[in-house]
Amino acid sequence: MKIAIFFLILLSFTTPNIFAEEPLEGWERLSNLPEPRSESKAIAYEDKIYVIGGLNNKELAENSVFVYDTNEDVWSISTSMPSMLHHSGASIYEGKLYVVGGYYDKWIPSDELLIYDIDADVWSKGTNMPTARGALTAEFLDGKLYAVGGFNTETRFENEVYDPVTDSWEKKSDLPTPREHLASAVLDSQMYVIGGRSGQLNVDATEVYDFTADSWESLEPIPTARSGLAASAMNEAIFVFGGEGYTNTFGENEAYIPEKGWFEQQPMPIPRHGLDAVTVDGNIYLIGGGIAPGASYSPIVEKYHNTVIPEFGFFVVLVFTLSIGLTILFTKSKFSLFTNVSKN
């Protein structure tokens, strides 16, 4: 029995468990954005977070670039974008930040590709995206920018890829579930596209894109269908936060682990939609977003930390089972020896 107790104590200190009913880690409130924002894009570069564009509290598009220092918990202002945009897609590659699509004021869809060289502090323009649209998502895979989903009154399924080397676009396999206001994250060189809405209907679709085969696979749906949500990868899982419905704002935090499925995590302290999420040094930062559904804005910034190591799940079960088995065998052998000695 001592062996089993020893293993249980050891495992309790060394193997956090994403499958636990109680949340493992908590939240921390950080310094507010310089101004309220929703539908902006947050991108991490080294130990800083760049928050680009979005809607201000007058429901007007912005071209501002706020910079957050994760070490000092302070904000500064960088060079503004050439255009005022909200609901854009954005990603980063080799120190350059790519902002694609979105809406101008009066919800006019954009086809612009704006490129920000962070170290040089210079904006430039790339070749326009073939299909103008906003409320899309964008990720880099193998050095190319994939712009997926979004809306321009006619489309919610486009998947177009930009090659920075040739400054050109190419059409790829359509998103299986057409939608806008969706979220995405990259894990193990694959793009996971989650949630969103089509018209006024939220969808629970979770689909993964393999760029090598130019193919999509449908996965287990997200438990809570929602749009205007945010996603970021951390600890071999994808965490999905917030969102909105027709009459409510969500505070759900749900984690997806490939081959294992969805697991409920600690809810957001302040439910909101139109926010963005970005991972820096094992923490996920949630930026801005609206507290009420529809036109809503906030300066809220929160940090979420979770030390999940899901790979240990099988190992924990195996070690525990072996320890119990060895304890039983040891106990039986000791009892048998004692019985034989007593008989003699």
Protein Blocks (a to p, Z undefined) as FASTA:
>chain_A
ZZmmmmmmmmmmmmccfkbmbdfbdcddddddfbdcehiacddehjbccdeeiidfkopa
cfbdcdddfklopacdddddfbdcehiacddeehiacdeehidehhiacfbdcdddfklo
pacdddddfbgcehiacddeehiacdeejiehjackbccdddfklopacdddddfbgceh
iacddeehiacdeehiehjbccfbdcdddfklopacdddddfbgcehiacddeehiacde
ejddfkbccfbdcdddehkbpcdddddfbgcehiacddeehiacdeejifbgcjdddfbd
cddddfbdfklmmmmmmmmmmmmmmmmmmmmmmmmmmmmmmmZZ
